Amino acid sequence: MNLIIDIGNTVAKIALFEGADLKDVVYDSNFTLESLPDVCRRYPIEKAIVATVIDLTDEAEARLAELPCPLLRLGADTPLPVENLYETPRTLGYDRMAAVVGAAERFPGRDILVIDAGTCITYEFVDAAGRYHGGNISPGLQMRFRALNHYTGRLPLVEAEGRLLPMGKDTETAIRAGVLKGIEYEMAGYIRAMKDKYPELLVFLTGGDEFSFDTNLKSIIFADRFLVLKGLNRILIYNNDEI
């Protein structure tokens, strides 16, 4: 089996694949990877990949060193199944590239926009020839709520869950609608602009945050929460002869 270790800003995901089929996902501490030894005991792991957006702690590094199989560390020099046209590949977040790889693997030969709604919201484009052109980064859901509270004197910290109106009737509903509808309209704007240039564009939505979309927006989006994990697995398979 393939072991995929995806270490994000807030949580680590440990996934098990049998070939291209996702079999299990375990959520773990991104600082300790405390569940990793148990996962290794429960599954017959043959090869592994780790990708991280944070500096690993000594405890996490120690657990990686104890893996019972070869480990590929995803970095700027890792061979990829898509052509990377990003001008500063060493500054490119692995999750952005992995999501693109996952989408391109599912629909090769198509123009694809990948929207990853996590701590930040990223917009990535890979063309039908398998060339990753780059993307944009904007604040994520919780970041927007916290910024309104932190950078103002009186606005409260509002939760995403609660009454949602087209136009707010009090401060709480005004903030909630402003953030949620603002994200929805931002995404719709990106999709519309990209489809004007690439009429056959496919759109993927992934990430940890949930959003409410109107029917028209839903109809042109493939939702896949585990797209990054699938992309990392594809990269591991692609590099199988390298580790």
N, C-alpha and C positions, 0 to 999 in steps of 0.2 A: 504493500500500500504506500501511497505518497502522503507525507506529512507536510502540511502547509502551516507556517507560523506567521501570522499577520499581526504585527505589533503597532498599534495605532496610538493616537494622542491620549485616549481615555481608557482603552481596553485592548487586550490581546485576543485574537481569535485563533484557535487551533483547529484545523480542519483535516479530515481524512478522506482521501480519494482512492477509489479502485479504478485505475485508468483515468477516464474523464468523468466518472460518476462520483458525485459528492455523497459520502456515506454518513458523516457525522461532523458536527461543529461544537466545540467547547469554548465557552467564554472564560477568560482567565485574566489575572492581574498583569498589566503590561510592565510592571516593575519586578515581579518575582517569577512569573511563569510556573507557579506552584503546582498546577495541574499537569504539567508536561510529563513528569515521571510516570504518573498513573496512566496517561494516554499511551505511553510507550509500552507499558506492561500489557495493556488490553488489546493492542493491535499489532499485527506483524508488519512493521514499517521497514521498507526497503530503501527509501531515499527521502530527503527532506529539503525544504527551502525556507529561509527566514527572511523577512523584509520588515524593516522598522523605520518609523519616522522620528523616533526619539533615541537618545543615547542610552545604551543598555546598562543596567546596573551590574555589579559584580555577581549578584545572585542569579540574574537571568543568564549571564554569560556562562556561569558554572553549570547551569542546567542544560544549556545548549552543548557544552563540551561533553556532557554525559550521554548524548544521543547515540543509539546503537546502530547508526547508519551514516552514510555520507551526507554532508550538509552543504547546500549551496547558499551563499549569502548574496542576495540581490544587490547589485551596485551599478554604478554608471557604466562599467565595462562588461557587464553581463550580456552575452548575446541574446537578441530578442527576435521573435518571429514577425516583427513589423519593423519598418525603417523609421528610425527616430530622427526627425528633423529639428528637434528642440535645440536652440543655440547654446544653452548651458546645461547639458545633460547631468552634470554633477549636482545641480540644484533642483533637479526634477524629483518630486515626491514619487516614491515607488508605487504608491496606491493609484496615482493618476495613470501611470503607464500600465499597471496591471489591469485596471478597468478597461483600458483601450484594447489590450491584448485579448481579454475575455470576450469583449464584444466582437472583435474582428474574427475570433475563432468561431463564434456562433454564426456569423453572417459574413463569410469571406466574399470579397469582390463587391462590397457595398460601401457607400459613404455613410459614416456613422458619427453621430454626436452622442457623447456619453456625459450624463449629468450625475455627479456623485454628491449626494446631500449628506455630508457628515459634519464634523467640527467646522469645516469650511465647505462651501459649495463650489465645485469645480466643473468646468465645461471643457471637454476635450474633443478634438476632431481627428478622425482617421479616415483617409479617403479610400476609394474603391481599389486602388493599387497597393494598399497596405502601408501607406505612408502616414505617420503621425505628425501632424503639423504644429501641434501645441494646443494651448488652451488658456482659459481665464480662471481666476480665483476670486471669490467674493465671500463675505461673512456668512457663517452658517446660522441655523435657527437659534440656538441658545446664545450664540455670540451676539446676535442682534438684540435679543431681549436684555442681555446683561449690559450691553453698551448703552442702551437707552436709560437704564437705571444708573450706571456708573458715571456717565458723562453729563448728567443733569442733576439739578438740585432737588427736584421733587417727584420725578417720575418713578413709580414703584417697579419692582421686579415682578413681572407677570409670567405666569405659566402658559404654555401652549394650549393645554387642555382647558376648556371652559366655553362660555357663550361666545359664539362667533357671529357677528353681524356684518352686513355689507358695508355699513358705516357705523363706527362706534357711537354708543349712546352715553358712555362715561369713559373715564381715563383707562380703566382696565380693558374694556372692549375696543377702545380706540387703538391701544398698543397692540393687542392681539390681532386685530384685523389688519393693522398697518404692517406688522411683521409677516403674517401668514399670506395675506393677499399680495404683499410686496414681493415675496419670494415666488409666488405663483405667476405674477405678471412678469417678473424678471425671466423666469424660465420660458414662459410663452414667447417673450420677445426674442430670446436667443433662438428658439426653435423656428419662429417665423422668419427671422433674418437668414438663418442657415438654409431653410427650405427654399427661399427665394433664389439662392445660389446653387443649391443642390436639390432639385425637385424630388428625387428618389431617396432622400435622406431618411435613415432609420434613427430613432432616438431611444437611448437606453437611460433608465433612471435606476440608480443604486444608492447605497448608503444607509446610515442608521436612522435617519429622521423620517417621520411620516408627514405627508402633506395632503391636503384635500385639493383635488383638481376638478375643474369642470369637465363635462363629457367630451368636449372637443379636444382638450389637452390629453385626456386619458387615452383617446383612441389612437394617438400616434406615438405612444410610449410603451416600450417593453420594460417592465419592472423586474429587476433581479437583484435581490438584497445581497447575494453572494457572488456578484460579478468579479470583485477584486480577488476573492479566493480562487475562483475558476481561472482567472488570468494568471495568478501565481502558479497554479498547478500546470497550466499550459507552458509557462516559462520553464518550470522544472523539467517537464517532459522534453521540451526542445533542447535543454542543456544536458540531457541524461548522459551523453557521452563525454561531457566536460568535467564531471565530478567523480 
